[in-house]
Amino acid sequence: MRKKINYKASTILISLLLLISASVIVIPVNAGPKISQVTLNIVVTSEQIESIEGVIDDFLATDEAEGIDDVNVISSGDTADDQLTYIQTRMATKDTTLDVVGMDVIWTALFAENGWIINLDTHLETKEMDDYVGGMVDSGEYQGSQWAFPYFFNLGVLFYRKDLLTKYGYNETDFDTWAELNATTNDILEKEDNSKLVGYVAQFDNYEGGTVNFQEWIGSMGVTAIFDAEGTPDVTDVKIVAALTFLKGLIAPDDDTDLRDTDYIIPRDALEMNEGTSEAKWTVGEAIFCRQWPYVYGITILNDKLNASTGGVYTQFGVAPIPTFTGAAGEKSSCVGGAILGISAYSEHTDEAIALARYLCQNHSQYYALEKYGHFPALKATYTKLPPKYEYVDDFYKAAGVTLARPKHKEYPKISDAISDRFTEIISCQSTPTDGMDDLQKDIEDIITPAEEIIPGFELPIVLLTIASMMSMIFILIRKKILH
């Protein structure tokens, strides 16, 4: 008996076979796997954008950039505060579009503790960090691990009026210690007899600059950290009190004080100075000493007041390390600043992001950032052959080995605010050094100590609010029962 053919089923089967055959025919015989091109995003401050954009093409031409199609440089704002706000907002949403994160040197603990950047330990080559300036490596380290690549560094330095020191028989050896600087300055102020001339200016206002100067003053007394290895704070050390007591003794008690007739060398209005205002006082030639960042060197040589030179050597000003209290070699008195590069924990292109960050921290990029934008290299090798007219940078590099890192803690922004608040109170005579440091000790302990828990998982304020709500409900129910 012949079987009846199901023409409908046969038609469908034949159609499927034809579609499969057609798909095989149109596929090129030599087609390989599709290469996915990656576009990286790096976020930095507006000041740093051009120094990165200028080397992107060179990076993309390297073997390390294989598979990377382009790099977008994103501005996070003009200041470090703007930068932090921008990045925190993006990280809070676990944004996967950011790959390389430009960071201030003081943020490592904050970013690491929040899980915003990756631990680099397994991604680094053996002793890779030995190639960089020590203070910058330390800034990217937290709890024994490396979390960021050093990009460029900054450090506190002392600008001084070389012409005035020479005029009265002094040189750099006459201000190795704070006591020597005080004596030398008082002598020059008296002999120069210039009512506009002051002895010393710095960043004493109530902001991050105040925190930096506080750290440098106590560091110059030998207190290089306010947290011990276990993370316990201690700012009541007698050395800290002694350093701040000495500093207070240098500051004029009011705006009308004539420094020429006293032992004071710091004018009262210096308590409100930041980078810009202290720089302005220095560049017009009205300060014998000025604690500043290296960028002021370029501004100084562009100013006719202080840029006289002989044989290419500037004769009116010089740069030296910040003094210490003993003058001993190797003591730390200069806070490190600058930028480091972390890799976002949410990046989908970790290896590519590491390749970009590493390239920006190598010779070509480091030279470019120095020559075009004055960013001091974090890479040691860059200093072995400095570009013409940048030989002076070596003077700053010599001080890089004795720099101080600011406190490393996930709550650093709050700790910094507390430090600058108490520092301001002390130097403006609203508090004594002893009382101010006692208050700061309590401030920091409150910041780093979690709110007390009386029920596991519930903080005290929440528990109290819950109890109050429950009692209110009970009272209402009882009242209704009585009324009815």
ABEGO torsion letter per residue (X at the ends): XBBBBBAAAAAAAAAAAAAAAAAAAABBAABBBBBBBBBBBBBBBAAAAAAAAAAAAAAAABAAABGBABBBBBBAEABAAAAAAAAAAAAAAGBAABABBBBBAAAAAAAAAAGABBBAAAABBBGAAAABBAAAAAAABBGGBBABBBABBBBBBBBBBAAAAAAAGBBAAAAABAAAAAAAAAAAAAAAGBAABBABBBBABBBAAAAAAAAAAAAAAGBABABBAAGBBBAABAAAAAAAAAAAAABBABAABBAAABABABBAAAAABBAAAAAAAAAAGABABBBBBAAAAAAAAABAAAABBBGGBBAABBBBBBBBAAGBBGBBABBBBEBBBBBBAABABAAAAAAAAAAAABAAAAAAAAAAAGBBBABAAAAABBBBGAAAAAAAAAAAAABBBBBBBAAAAAAAAAAAAAAAAAAAGABBAAAAAAAAAAAAAAAABBBBBABBGBBAAAAAAAAAAAAAAAAAAAAAAAAX
